[in-house]
Amino acid sequence: MRTISSGLSPQALSRIAGQLARELRRSQQQRMRAQKAPDG
């Protein structure tokens, strides 16, 4: 990861990190919605 990030600007890195966070949150929300009874 360090070799990839070394060629990018801090702005690009933060933008990519934000996109990753949004995608992760969206997938987590979909997974949680699909679980009708998470305790059983």
C-alpha positions as CSV (number, residue, x, y, z in Angstrom):
1,M,0.0,0.0,0.0
2,R,2.9,2.3,0.7
3,T,4.2,2.1,-2.8
4,I,0.8,2.9,-4.2
5,S,0.2,5.8,-1.9
6,S,3.6,7.3,-2.5
7,G,2.6,8.4,-6.0
8,L,-0.7,10.1,-5.0
9,S,-1.3,13.5,-3.5
10,P,-2.8,13.8,0.0
11,Q,-6.0,15.1,-1.5
12,A,-6.3,12.1,-3.8
13,L,-5.6,9.8,-0.9
14,S,-8.3,11.3,1.3
15,R,-10.8,11.2,-1.5
16,I,-10.1,7.5,-2.1
17,A,-10.3,6.8,1.6
18,G,-13.7,8.6,1.7
19,Q,-15.0,6.6,-1.2
20,L,-13.9,3.4,0.5
21,A,-15.6,4.4,3.7
22,R,-18.8,5.1,1.9
23,E,-18.8,1.8,0.0
24,L,-18.0,-0.1,3.2
25,R,-20.8,1.6,5.1
26,R,-23.3,1.0,2.3
27,S,-22.4,-2.7,2.2
28,Q,-22.6,-3.0,6.0
29,Q,-26.0,-1.3,6.0
30,Q,-27.3,-3.7,3.3
31,R,-26.0,-6.7,5.2
32,M,-27.6,-5.5,8.5
33,R,-30.9,-4.9,6.7
34,A,-30.9,-8.4,5.3
35,Q,-30.6,-9.8,8.8
36,K,-34.2,-9.9,10.1
37,A,-33.3,-11.4,13.5
38,P,-29.5,-10.9,14.1
39,D,-29.7,-12.6,17.6
40,G,-31.1,-15.9,16.3
